[in-house]
Amino acid sequence: MNRNIASILVVTAAAFAGQAFAETPTIDATNFVPVQSRAQVQADLAAYKQAGVNPWSTQYNPVKTFRSTQTRAQVTAQYMADRDEVAATTGEDSGSAYLAQGTTNHLPASATLAGDFVKVN
């Protein structure tokens, strides 16, 4: 029994041995400067409620009313045309060799690539 009492005293002493320090609250002295007036915020809220769409809802589905402007055949043809380029640009060298060939027509004229060089006459 003495052992039980001694172990209880040790556990109790260990529980109260640590000190608890209360911290002061962090006071942020930065003044808030709103970008919009109260009337503008209330107008935005009214427009949001009128729209009836809640993007934070679990039932929000933006694709529900989506209608494509292209046919399935057009999308498939575009995929087939672009898949070689996608495979080249997502390869091990991240497309450096493919882009260095200069065969891409989709890049703007001002783009400078790692394999480009200026020919000086």
Backbone as CSV, one residue per row, in Angstrom:
resi,resn,N_x,N_y,N_z,CA_x,CA_y,CA_z,C_x,C_y,C_z
1,MET,0.810,-1.188,0.000,0.000,0.000,0.000,0.857,1.258,0.000
2,ASN,1.983,1.181,0.694,2.889,2.317,0.739,3.430,2.633,-0.654
3,ARG,3.613,1.553,-1.417,4.095,1.753,-2.788,3.067,2.516,-3.621
4,ASN,1.808,2.200,-3.463,0.743,2.868,-4.208,0.646,4.332,-3.820
5,ILE,0.746,4.606,-2.552,0.671,5.990,-2.091,1.877,6.767,-2.597
6,ALA,3.028,6.141,-2.559,4.246,6.811,-3.026,4.163,7.107,-4.521
7,SER,3.638,6.180,-5.313,3.530,6.407,-6.758,2.500,7.493,-7.059
8,ILE,1.429,7.533,-6.277,0.435,8.589,-6.475,1.033,9.949,-6.145
9,LEU,1.814,10.027,-5.094,2.473,11.290,-4.725,3.465,11.737,-5.799
10,VAL,4.196,10.802,-6.376,5.172,11.137,-7.432,4.449,11.654,-8.670
11,VAL,3.372,11.006,-9.056,2.608,11.431,-10.234,1.993,12.797,-9.992
12,THR,1.448,13.010,-8.818,0.840,14.296,-8.484,1.884,15.392,-8.464
13,ALA,3.036,15.134,-7.891,4.106,16.126,-7.850,4.591,16.453,-9.256
14,ALA,4.661,15.456,-10.116,5.100,15.684,-11.491,4.089,16.522,-12.258
15,ALA,2.822,16.322,-11.955,1.775,17.078,-12.648,1.817,18.549,-12.279
16,PHE,2.140,18.847,-11.039,2.165,20.240,-10.590,3.558,20.860,-10.633
17,ALA,4.541,20.132,-11.092,5.917,20.638,-11.076,6.131,21.733,-12.107
18,GLY,5.489,21.631,-13.247,5.686,22.630,-14.294,4.975,23.929,-13.970
19,GLN,5.467,24.992,-14.512,4.843,26.291,-14.290,4.086,26.697,-15.543
20,ALA,2.974,27.332,-15.373,2.179,27.822,-16.488,2.344,29.330,-16.559
21,PHE,2.699,29.810,-17.726,2.882,31.237,-17.927,1.797,31.753,-18.868
22,ALA,1.092,32.740,-18.459,0.085,33.351,-19.310,0.769,34.379,-20.194
23,GLU,0.462,34.338,-21.482,1.074,35.286,-22.402,0.161,36.473,-22.608
24,THR,0.779,37.581,-22.948,-0.011,38.768,-23.248,-0.550,38.648,-24.663
25,PRO,-1.702,39.191,-24.937,-2.243,39.109,-26.288,-1.408,39.951,-27.257
26,THR,-1.324,39.490,-28.459,-0.617,40.239,-29.485,-1.486,41.405,-29.913
27,ILE,-0.927,42.579,-29.842,-1.672,43.772,-30.218,-1.126,44.262,-31.552
28,ASP,-1.971,44.216,-32.576,-1.581,44.659,-33.907,-2.006,46.117,-34.060
29,ALA,-1.023,46.986,-34.204,-1.308,48.415,-34.272,-1.611,48.893,-35.688
30,THR,-1.620,47.978,-36.670,-1.888,48.354,-38.045,-3.354,48.728,-38.200
31,ASN,-3.600,49.887,-38.733,-4.981,50.325,-38.954,-5.518,49.698,-40.232
32,PHE,-6.745,49.216,-40.190,-7.394,48.637,-41.358,-7.949,49.752,-42.229
33,VAL,-7.572,49.717,-43.496,-8.086,50.707,-44.447,-8.900,49.950,-45.486
34,PRO,-10.209,50.078,-45.463,-11.037,49.327,-46.406,-10.890,49.870,-47.830
35,VAL,-11.027,48.972,-48.793,-10.945,49.347,-50.202,-12.303,49.815,-50.705
36,GLN,-13.343,49.197,-50.175,-14.700,49.533,-50.596,-15.461,50.167,-49.426
37,SER,-16.444,50.949,-49.773,-17.294,51.547,-48.735,-18.301,50.499,-48.259
38,ARG,-18.973,50.801,-47.164,-19.978,49.888,-46.627,-21.107,49.662,-47.629
39,ALA,-21.497,50.709,-48.342,-22.574,50.589,-49.328,-22.161,49.678,-50.483
40,GLN,-20.892,49.761,-50.905,-20.416,48.900,-51.989,-20.405,47.435,-51.558
41,VAL,-19.977,47.181,-50.329,-19.951,45.803,-49.828,-21.369,45.253,-49.725
42,GLN,-22.303,46.064,-49.252,-23.688,45.606,-49.148,-24.297,45.375,-50.529
43,ALA,-23.929,46.205,-51.511,-24.413,45.995,-52.882,-23.854,44.696,-53.459
44,ASP,-22.578,44.413,-53.183,-21.984,43.151,-53.637,-22.675,41.958,-53.000
45,LEU,-22.985,42.066,-51.706,-23.677,40.980,-51.010,-25.071,40.763,-51.590
46,ALA,-25.775,41.844,-51.882,-27.111,41.720,-52.466,-27.038,41.068,-53.846
47,ALA,-26.040,41.440,-54.657,-25.878,40.836,-55.986,-25.539,39.355,-55.867
48,TYR,-24.719,39.013,-54.879,-24.341,37.612,-54.647,-25.575,36.789,-54.265
49,LYS,-26.388,37.326,-53.377,-27.595,36.606,-52.957,-28.593,36.491,-54.100
50,GLN,-28.672,37.514,-54.943,-29.600,37.508,-56.082,-29.182,36.466,-57.117
51,ALA,-27.873,36.263,-57.286,-27.390,35.302,-58.278,-27.814,33.881,-57.929
52,GLY,-27.933,33.588,-56.643,-28.377,32.268,-56.236,-27.336,31.184,-56.406
53,VAL,-26.080,31.543,-56.610,-25.009,30.568,-56.785,-24.053,30.703,-55.605
54,ASN,-23.817,29.597,-54.932,-22.901,29.590,-53.803,-21.729,28.665,-54.125
55,PRO,-20.567,29.228,-54.519,-19.432,28.374,-54.889,-18.865,27.580,-53.717
56,TRP,-19.247,27.896,-52.487,-18.766,27.155,-51.325,-19.727,26.052,-50.912
57,SER,-20.804,25.897,-51.638,-21.777,24.864,-51.327,-21.264,23.508,-51.794
58,THR,-21.670,22.462,-51.100,-21.286,21.115,-51.529,-22.049,20.690,-52.775
59,GLN,-23.106,21.397,-53.108,-23.896,21.070,-54.285,-23.563,21.964,-55.472
60,TYR,-22.535,22.798,-55.346,-22.138,23.699,-56.428,-21.542,22.881,-57.567
61,ASN,-22.077,23.039,-58.768,-21.617,22.297,-59.931,-21.579,23.239,-61.135
62,PRO,-20.425,23.883,-61.387,-20.370,24.832,-62.488,-20.464,24.166,-63.863
63,VAL,-20.233,22.876,-63.936,-20.250,22.171,-65.219,-21.671,21.766,-65.610
64,LYS,-22.598,21.896,-64.688,-23.972,21.456,-64.935,-24.589,22.166,-66.142
65,THR,-24.329,23.435,-66.307,-24.925,24.198,-67.404,-23.920,24.489,-68.523
66,PHE,-22.766,23.853,-68.478,-21.739,24.104,-69.494,-22.154,23.510,-70.832
67,ARG,-21.975,24.278,-71.886,-22.225,23.802,-73.245,-20.997,24.139,-74.081
68,SER,-20.431,23.145,-74.717,-19.234,23.327,-75.521,-19.570,24.006,-76.841
69,THR,-18.617,24.762,-77.367,-18.796,25.402,-78.666,-18.192,24.552,-79.777
70,GLN,-17.509,23.464,-79.407,-16.898,22.588,-80.404,-17.547,21.216,-80.344
71,THR,-17.489,20.531,-81.473,-18.024,19.176,-81.517,-16.981,18.198,-80.978
72,ARG,-17.404,16.994,-80.711,-16.489,15.967,-80.225,-15.400,15.687,-81.255
73,ALA,-15.766,15.692,-82.524,-14.789,15.433,-83.588,-13.728,16.535,-83.643
74,GLN,-14.140,17.784,-83.440,-13.175,18.885,-83.446,-12.206,18.772,-82.267
75,VAL,-12.714,18.441,-81.100,-11.852,18.303,-79.923,-10.889,17.143,-80.106
76,THR,-11.371,16.038,-80.642,-10.512,14.879,-80.885,-9.424,15.212,-81.895
77,ALA,-9.771,15.921,-82.963,-8.780,16.303,-83.966,-7.724,17.236,-83.375
78,GLN,-8.132,18.168,-82.543,-7.176,19.086,-81.921,-6.258,18.329,-80.957
79,TYR,-6.809,17.373,-80.226,-5.996,16.555,-79.326,-4.965,15.759,-80.121
80,MET,-5.389,15.156,-81.214,-4.468,14.359,-82.034,-3.354,15.235,-82.610
81,ALA,-3.683,16.469,-82.970,-2.677,17.369,-83.532,-1.690,17.834,-82.464
82,ASP,-2.152,17.992,-81.235,-1.300,18.541,-80.182,-0.594,17.494,-79.335
83,ARG,-0.947,16.231,-79.438,-0.395,15.254,-78.508,1.097,15.023,-78.678
84,ASP,1.631,15.127,-79.909,3.070,14.967,-80.088,3.828,16.112,-79.427
85,GLU,3.295,17.325,-79.563,3.924,18.480,-78.928,3.854,18.381,-77.408
86,VAL,2.732,17.932,-76.887,2.592,17.777,-75.440,3.565,16.723,-74.927
87,ALA,3.691,15.620,-75.644,4.624,14.573,-75.232,6.060,15.092,-75.253
88,ALA,6.390,15.931,-76.243,7.747,16.469,-76.331,8.022,17.494,-75.236
89,THR,7.046,18.312,-74.901,7.284,19.363,-73.905,7.163,18.864,-72.473
90,THR,6.604,17.685,-72.263,6.514,17.152,-70.908,7.456,15.978,-70.712
91,GLY,8.438,15.851,-71.573,9.398,14.767,-71.474,10.445,15.013,-70.404
92,GLU,11.469,14.198,-70.430,12.516,14.249,-69.402,13.263,15.575,-69.405
93,ASP,13.446,16.180,-70.573,14.174,17.450,-70.646,13.249,18.653,-70.611
94,SER,12.004,18.433,-70.263,10.975,19.481,-70.181,10.784,20.205,-71.507
95,GLY,11.088,19.538,-72.591,10.841,20.094,-73.906,11.954,20.966,-74.449
96,SER,13.112,20.998,-73.809,14.194,21.867,-74.267,14.642,21.523,-75.684
97,ALA,14.825,20.250,-75.969,15.277,19.844,-77.300,14.214,20.161,-78.349
98,TYR,12.958,19.930,-78.013,11.870,20.205,-78.949,11.773,21.700,-79.240
99,LEU,11.855,22.521,-78.191,11.749,23.962,-78.380,12.977,24.531,-79.085
100,ALA,14.128,23.908,-78.900,15.348,24.381,-79.546,15.291,24.184,-81.062
101,GLN,14.488,23.254,-81.541,14.358,23.028,-82.978,13.670,24.202,-83.665
102,GLY,12.902,24.954,-82.926,12.231,26.116,-83.492,11.084,25.777,-84.418
103,THR,10.532,24.593,-84.279,9.438,24.185,-85.164,8.075,24.550,-84.612
104,THR,8.039,25.162,-83.451,6.750,25.511,-82.858,6.267,26.828,-83.430
105,ASN,4.999,26.883,-83.763,4.411,28.094,-84.334,3.548,28.842,-83.334
106,HIS,3.326,28.265,-82.159,2.424,28.880,-81.197,3.115,29.897,-80.293
107,LEU,4.435,29.972,-80.325,5.144,30.905,-79.456,5.129,32.310,-80.037
108,PRO,5.045,33.323,-79.185,5.108,34.693,-79.688,6.489,34.996,-80.250
109,ALA,6.563,35.979,-81.126,7.825,36.307,-81.778,8.873,36.807,-80.791
110,SER,8.451,37.337,-79.642,9.406,37.890,-78.688,9.936,36.858,-77.704
111,ALA,9.489,35.598,-77.814,9.919,34.585,-76.856,11.373,34.223,-77.088
112,THR,12.144,34.167,-76.032,13.545,33.762,-76.104,13.668,32.424,-75.406
113,LEU,14.204,31.441,-76.109,14.325,30.112,-75.560,15.784,29.754,-75.347
114,ALA,16.021,28.705,-74.594,17.386,28.305,-74.255,18.192,27.942,-75.503
115,GLY,17.573,27.395,-76.532,18.300,26.977,-77.711,18.373,28.033,-78.800
116,ASP,17.785,29.196,-78.586,17.806,30.249,-79.597,19.153,30.938,-79.633
117,PHE,19.525,31.381,-80.790,20.724,32.185,-80.912,20.485,33.229,-81.981
118,VAL,21.232,34.295,-81.907,21.111,35.388,-82.878,22.253,35.250,-83.867
119,LYS,21.917,35.210,-85.144,22.937,35.103,-86.182,23.454,36.497,-86.508
120,VAL,24.727,36.679,-86.342,25.350,37.983,-86.584,26.082,37.904,-87.926
121,ASN,25.809,38.887,-88.813,26.454,38.899,-90.139,27.742,39.678,-90.099
